[in-house]
């Protein structure tokens, strides 16, 4: 949202977003580009009475997605309700702040009408991971790009509808995926040469593409509409 606002009021050269661009920013006088695929990880600090025999047990199967939705809407549920283990420990949901792209995607994908006002709320990815780590029985959601931090915190990552998030599944059948996108002003843009230089960097296999992969994201290159730089074939 901030990136789009900066482009609209002409205070930014490039605007970045972790949610789908508003339609306004995908057509003249603006242009939009999808440059990476990310996903939402469901992370958990499993209670000691929720015995997990193998990683295959950590599956938020389709029939349990509505349970997670109810939890974030304010209904009390225990881990037995969510994962099917014998646990009676209450699930404690951790939420992200308003205007978070991660929050918007999570809410949209799970079709959550409205988050409960009683949820614990944190302001960034690192805080979400720490909050889940600090509370036994907590559950939260973070960017796939934070997977290393989640593993370092020794938290569990749940499969979603039988699918484990990975670079391969982000491109195919992982339901909680999203794009990282950018937009810029095309018409009357005095900084268009800077935009081109950045896009050349982003597209370069040994520079921008490696940087994207280093964050465990999947590089893509999808314009909304036609590539506006027909004079730069390396961007096709």
VOVEXVO-927142 format. One record per atom (N, C-alpha, C): residue in three letters; x, y, z. Coordinates in steps of 0.02 Angstrom, whole numbers, plus 50000, padded with zeros to 5 digits. Example, Ala and Ser with C-alpha at 12.3 -4.5 7.8 and 13.67 -1.06 7.14 Angstrom:
% VOVEXVO-927142
ALA506604971650390ALA506154977550390ALA506604983550390SER506424988850354SER506844994750357SER506455000250394
***
This chain:
% VOVEXVO-927142
UNK500414994050000UNK500005000050000UNK500435006250000UNK500965006350040UNK501415012050043UNK501765013249977UNK501975007749944UNK502305008349879UNK501855011349827UNK501225009149826UNK500745011749778UNK500605019149790UNK500545020849854UNK500415027849871UNK500995032249849UNK501615029949859UNK502195033749839UNK502245034849765UNK502015030049726UNK502005030749653UNK501455035649633UNK500895035249664UNK500335039549646UNK500485046849661UNK500795048149719UNK500945055149734UNK501635057349708UNK501965052749671UNK502595054249636UNK503165055849684UNK503165052549742UNK503725053349789UNK504205047349786UNK504025042049750UNK504445036249741UNK504575034949667UNK505155032349652UNK505305030349583UNK505015023449569UNK505075018949618UNK504795012249614UNK504385010749676UNK503825007449667UNK503415005349724UNK503374997849727UNK503504994949785UNK503504987749793UNK502934985649838UNK502654979749825UNK502104977149866UNK502154969649872UNK501944967049929UNK501934959849940UNK501224957049933UNK500794960749900UNK500124958449884UNK499984960449811UNK499434958249783UNK499274959949714UNK499174967449707UNK499474970249654UNK499384977349641UNK498654978949628UNK498444984749650UNK497774987049631UNK497764988049556UNK497194986749525UNK497134987149453UNK497374993749425UNK497274999049463UNK497485005749441UNK498225006049424UNK498625002049459UNK499355002549450UNK499624997449400UNK499174994249363UNK499374989349312UNK499254991849242UNK499054998049235UNK498905000949170UNK499095008349170UNK499115011249111UNK499325018249104UNK498925022749152UNK499275027749181UNK499975029949168UNK500495026049206UNK500295020349237UNK500765016249275UNK500885009649238UNK501325005649265UNK501444998949239UNK501624994449298UNK501454988049294UNK501594983449349UNK501974977249326UNK502364974449372UNK502774968549357UNK502774963849417UNK502664957349404UNK502764952149455UNK503484949649447UNK503884950049501UNK504584948149494UNK504804942449539UNK504384940149584UNK504564934449627UNK503944931149655UNK503984924649669UNK503444921049702UNK503654919549774UNK503224921249820UNK503324919949891UNK502734915649914UNK502744913649975UNK502184909850003UNK502094911750076UNK501544909550104UNK501404910550176UNK501524903850212UNK501954903950261UNK502074898050302UNK501644898350365UNK501324892850382UNK500964892250446UNK501464889250495UNK501634893050547UNK502144890750595UNK501824889650663UNK502124885150702UNK501814883350766UNK502334881450818UNK502164882850880UNK502534880450939UNK502094875150970UNK502174868950947UNK501724863650968UNK501764862351044UNK501194861451076UNK501194859751147UNK501464852651158UNK501714851351217UNK502024844851231UNK501524839151228UNK500874840651238UNK500384835151236UNK500104833851166UNK500394837251116UNK500204835851046UNK500774831751016UNK500724825251022UNK501264820851000UNK501264820050924UNK501824821850894UNK501894821250822UNK502414815850807UNK502204810550774UNK502644804850761UNK503094806250702UNK502834809350650UNK503234810750590UNK503014817450561UNK503434820450518UNK503244826750486UNK502584826450449UNK502394820550426UNK501764819950389UNK501154821550433UNK501254821150499UNK500704822750545UNK500584830250549UNK501074834250528UNK501014841550532UNK500664844150469UNK500044842150461UNK499684843750399UNK499024847050417UNK498954853250395UNK498324856750402UNK497884854650342UNK497574848850349UNK497194846050293UNK496594850450277UNK496314849450218UNK495764853750194UNK495204854350245UNK495034848750277UNK494474848750324UNK494614852750387UNK495254854350400UNK495444858050460UNK495564865550446UNK495564867550383UNK495684874550367UNK495144878950398UNK494524876650398UNK493984880550429UNK494094881350504UNK494414876350535UNK494564876950606UNK495064882650618UNK495574883050576UNK496054888550582UNK495714895250570UNK495274895450521UNK494894901550507UNK494494903650569UNK494154898850601UNK493764900350661UNK494204902950717UNK494794900150723UNK495264902250776UNK495444909650767UNK495594911650705UNK495784918550693UNK495184923350695UNK494584920550692UNK493984924650700UNK493754925050772UNK494114921450817UNK493984922250888UNK493694916250924UNK493614910650889UNK493344904650921UNK493894900650955UNK493784898751018UNK494274894851054UNK494284887651028UNK494884885351010UNK494974878450987UNK495624875851018UNK495664869151025UNK496284866251050UNK496654862850993UNK497274860651009UNK497684857650957UNK497414851050932UNK497024847650973UNK496694841650950UNK496194843250895UNK495834848850902UNK495364850950850UNK495724852550785UNK496324855450790UNK496674857950731UNK497074852550695UNK497444848550733UNK497874843550701UNK497644836350710UNK497164835350755UNK496934828550766UNK497334824650817UNK497814827850849UNK498184824550903UNK497744824350966UNK497994821551020UNK497584820951081UNK497624827051126UNK497934832351103UNK498054838251145UNK497414842051161UNK497374844351223UNK496834848751244UNK497084855851255UNK497704857151236UNK497994863851244UNK497674868651193UNK497494874551217UNK497184879551174UNK497674882151122UNK497424883051061UNK497824886151008UNK497814893751018UNK498404896751021UNK498454904051031UNK498684907250966UNK498244910650930UNK498424913550865UNK498804920150871UNK499324920850831UNK499704926950827UNK499554930250760UNK499374936550761UNK499164940050701UNK499674945350681UNK499634947750620UNK500044953350596UNK499644959750597UNK499994965350593UNK499684971950597UNK499284973550534UNK498824978150541UNK498454980550482UNK498944983650433UNK498774983350369UNK499194985750314UNK499774981150298UNK499824975350332UNK500324970350315UNK500094966550254UNK500524966150203UNK500354962150144UNK500274954850161UNK500684952350207UNK500634945350228UNK499954944050260UNK499744948650302UNK499084947950334UNK498524947950282UNK498564952450233UNK498044952950183UNK497974946350143UNK498554943550124UNK498544937350085UNK498264931550128UNK498484931050190UNK498244925850236UNK497494926450245UNK497244932450256UNK496534933450266UNK496134931650203UNK496394933550146UNK496044932150083UNK496044924650067UNK496614921450076UNK496664914350058UNK496224909950103UNK496174911850168UNK495764907950214UNK495044910450217UNK494894915650179UNK494224918450177UNK493984920350247UNK494424923750284UNK494264926150351UNK493874932650345UNK493254932650370UNK492834938550363UNK493124944450401UNK493304943250464UNK493594948550505UNK493994945350561UNK494594947750572UNK495004945150627UNK494704947250694UNK494764942850743UNK494554944650811UNK494984950450837UNK494664955050871UNK495024960750899UNK495434958750960UNK495344952650984UNK495694950251043UNK496344946751027UNK496524946150964UNK497124942550945UNK497754946250967UNK498274942450984UNK498934945450994UNK499184947650926UNK499414953850920UNK499624956550856UNK500334959150860UNK500734957550809UNK501434959850806UNK501544963650741UNK502094967350737UNK502184972150683UNK502644969950626UNK502964964150632UNK503404962050577UNK503534954550582UNK503894952050533UNK504024944850528UNK504424942250587UNK504964945750603UNK505394943650658UNK505004943350724UNK504574948250735UNK504174948350796UNK503674942650797UNK503404940850739UNK502924935350736UNK503264928750755UNK503864927750728UNK504244921650744UNK504404921350819UNK504624926950846UNK504814927150917UNK504214926050962UNK503644928950944UNK503044928250985UNK502814920950986UNK502824917650928UNK502634910650925UNK503124906450966UNK503764908050961UNK504274904350999UNK504174905051074UNK503944910851096UNK503884912251168UNK503274908951200UNK502794906851159UNK502154904451187UNK502014897351164UNK502044892651210UNK501874885751192UNK501144885451172UNK501014882351115UNK500324881851090UNK500154887451042UNK500634891851027UNK500494897350981UNK500544895250908UNK500174898750865UNK500204897650793UNK500244904550760UNK500584904850703UNK500644911150667UNK500774909950594UNK500894915350558UNK501024914750486UNK501544919950466UNK501994917950423UNK502544922350401UNK502704920950328UNK503104925250299UNK503344924350230UNK503774918150224UNK503724914750167UNK504154909050153UNK504894911250154UNK505024917450136UNK505704919950136UNK506024919950206UNK505614919050258UNK505864918850327UNK505964911750352UNK505954906850306UNK505994899850326UNK506614898350367UNK507184901250349UNK507804900050387UNK507724902350459UNK507424908150469UNK507314910750536UNK506844906350576UNK506334903650543UNK505864899050576UNK506224892750598UNK506654890050555UNK507024884050572UNK507514885450629UNK507834891250628UNK508304893050682UNK507934893650749UNK507314895750747UNK506914896250808UNK506634889550830UNK506754884250789UNK506534877450804UNK505774876950810UNK505434880450766UNK504704880150764UNK504484875150710UNK503884872650717UNK503614868050668UNK503294871950611UNK503354869250551UNK503034872150492UNK502504867150469UNK501874869250466UNK501334864750447UNK501264864350371UNK501124858450347UNK500914857850278UNK500224860950271UNK500064863050211UNK499414866150199UNK499044862150146UNK498504858950167UNK498104854650123UNK498534849350091UNK498984846450131UNK499384840850107UNK500014842750070UNK500144849250062UNK500714851550022UNK501214855250066UNK501844853350060UNK502374856850095UNK502644862450052UNK502734868350080UNK502984874050042UNK503714872850022UNK503864873949959UNK504544873249932UNK504574877349868UNK505174878749842UNK505214882449779UNK504804879049723UNK504804872349723UNK504424868749671UNK503674869649680UNK503424868749742UNK502694869149753UNK502444876349750UNK502874881249763UNK502664888249756UNK502484889749683UNK502784886049637UNK502644887049566UNK502054882849542UNK501814878249585UNK501284873749562UNK500684873649608UNK500694869449660UNK500074867949696UNK500064870049769UNK500494874649790UNK500454877149860UNK499954882849861UNK499394881949897UNK498844886649894UNK498994893449925UNK499464893649972UNK499604899950007UNK500184903749974UNK500204904049909UNK500734907649875UNK500494914649856UNK500974918949844UNK500834925749822UNK501424928349781UNK501314933949749UNK501854937049710UNK502124943249746UNK502764944549737UNK503044950949752UNK503024955049687UNK502774961049692UNK502654964949632UNK502934972049639UNK503024975349583UNK503244982349584UNK502854986249532UNK502824992749542UNK502484997149496UNK502885003649490UNK502795007049435UNK503115013549426UNK502715017649376UNK502845024049377UNK502505028549331UNK502855028249264UNK502475026949211UNK502755026449144UNK502715033149107UNK502155036549113UNK502045042749077UNK502375048649113UNK502745052749077UNK503065058849104UNK503505057249163UNK503885051749158UNK504325049649212UNK505045051849197UNK505295056749235UNK505965059349224UNK506505054449248UNK506285049349286UNK506765044449314UNK506725037649280UNK506445037549219UNK506345031249185UNK507015027649172UNK507555031349161UNK508205028149151UNK508425024449214UNK508265027249273UNK508435023849335UNK508025017449343UNK507395017749323UNK506975011849325UNK507265006349281UNK507465008149221UNK507755003349174UNK508385000249203UNK508815004449233UNK509435001849263UNK509284996849318UNK508784998349359UNK508614993749414UNK508334987249386UNK507914987649335UNK507624981649306UNK508154977349272UNK508654980549243UNK509214976749214UNK509584973049269UNK509684976349326UNK509994973149383UNK509574967249408UNK508924968449414UNK508464963349441UNK508444957249396UNK508484958449331UNK508434952949283UNK509084949149274UNK509654952149293UNK510304949149283UNK510374942649324UNK510574937249291UNK510614930749323UNK511114930549381UNK511644934549376UNK512164934349427UNK512084939849479UNK511564943849473UNK511454949249521UNK510754948749552UNK510274951949521UNK509614952049550UNK509294945349559UNK509364940949509UNK509054934349514UNK509354930149570UNK510004930649579UNK510324927049634UNK510104929849701UNK510014936549704UNK509784939649766UNK509084937249785UNK508654936549735UNK507984934049747UNK508004926849773UNK508414922649741UNK508474915749761UNK508804914949829UNK509254919549846UNK509574919349912UNK509064920249968UNK508524923749953UNK507984924550002UNK507464919049998UNK507644913649961UNK507224907749953UNK506564909349917UNK506574914449875UNK506004916049834UNK506104913149764UNK505584912749726UNK505614910049658UNK505574915849608UNK506094916949568UNK506074922449520UNK505554921249465UNK505194926449448UNK504744926349390UNK504824933049355UNK504514933749297UNK504564939949260UNK503924940649218UNK503404943349250UNK502744943749218UNK502484950849220UNK502464954049162UNK502184960749157UNK501424960449158UNK501124965549188UNK500414966549178UNK500344969949109UNK500104966249060UNK500074968948993UNK500734968048957UNK500874972548911UNK501464972048869UNK502084974948902UNK502654971848890UNK503294974448914UNK503374981648888UNK503424986648932UNK503464993548910UNK504144995548882UNK504644991048889UNK505314992748867UNK505504988548806UNK505184989948750UNK505324986148690UNK506034987348664UNK506344992948687UNK507024994348666UNK507544990848709UNK507304987048759UNK507754983148802UNK507564975748798UNK507774972348746UNK507564965348736UNK507774960748793UNK508294962748831UNK508514958348887UNK507984957948941UNK507484962248939UNK506954962048989UNK506354958048966UNK506374955348905UNK505814951348879UNK505764944648915
***
